[in-house]
Amino acid sequence: MILPGSSALFILVRNAQPEKVLAELTDVKGKVLRTSLSPEQEKKLQEALADSILPSQHS
């Protein structure tokens, strides 16, 4: 569920290396609502998003 005042990001990736996509999402914090990734790939994505720090939180 997307709450008022929040946002959603829809990403469609074809013929790309997952590691490069994850590297581009390093400053994005969020959670995956739906995916067609394999369970292993989804776990890596969830971990990358959970470990991210928003730019406003950098010290």
Buried (B, 14 or more C-beta within 10 A) or exposed (E): EEEEEEEEEEEEEEEEEBEEBBEEBEEEBBEEEEEEBEEEBBEBBBEBBEEBEEEEEEE
